[in-house]
Every structure is written in structure tokens, then in C-alpha cells.
Amino acid sequence: MKYLAWLLKAAIFFTLFAFALNNQQDATVHFFFGTQWTAPLVLVVLTAFAAGLALGALFMVPRWWRHRRTGAPPPASVLAGDQSTLIGQGTPGQHGL
């Protein structure tokens, strides 16, 4: 199983590496007020991906802080293994959101 996981990681790496090699053409990103950035397409895609990860983590920080500050432990019914609190077995009006 360990070798299968390494094989999968290697396949993903080489696929992304081939993607990077095939997308070396210059791309121009136009910002506001006439500014622009010209870089290889793979760098533009990587920058957009990294910015999305950073913004996603940044917007999750207040929720993480709130959850950590409250320190709310899970309900006792979940700890006791009460099967009535499982999804699909609760009251009909609850949808889990």
C-alpha cells in the first residue's frame, strides 16, 4: 500500500511537471489603471492557486478563533454513542446546516 501511495504521488508530480513544461508561453494579466503583469502561464496559474489558498485560510481564521475560544466539547450523546443523533436519523426538519 505504501508503494501504491508513492506511485500515485509520483504520477501527480510528473503530470503537474508536464503541465508546467507545456505552458511556458507568456501570459499577460491586466490589472486596474492600466497596469499589467507578463509572466509564463504556469506562474500565473500557480500564483492564482496560492492566492486562493491564502485567502481561504485567511477567511477561515475568525471561525477557527471563535471555535477555539468557545472550547465547546461535543455533546454527551455523541460521546456516548447515541445512534439517534446520526445524520438521517434525527428529527425530519433538521438538514445539518
TABELRA-V133592 format. One record per pair of residues at least 24 apart in sequence whose ideal C-beta (glycine too) atoms are under 10 Angstrom apart, sorted by the first residue. I is the first residue (numbers start at 0). J is the second residue. Records with the same first field share a line. If there is no record, write none. Layout:
I=J + J
This chain:
15=41 + 45
16=41
18=44
19=44 + 45
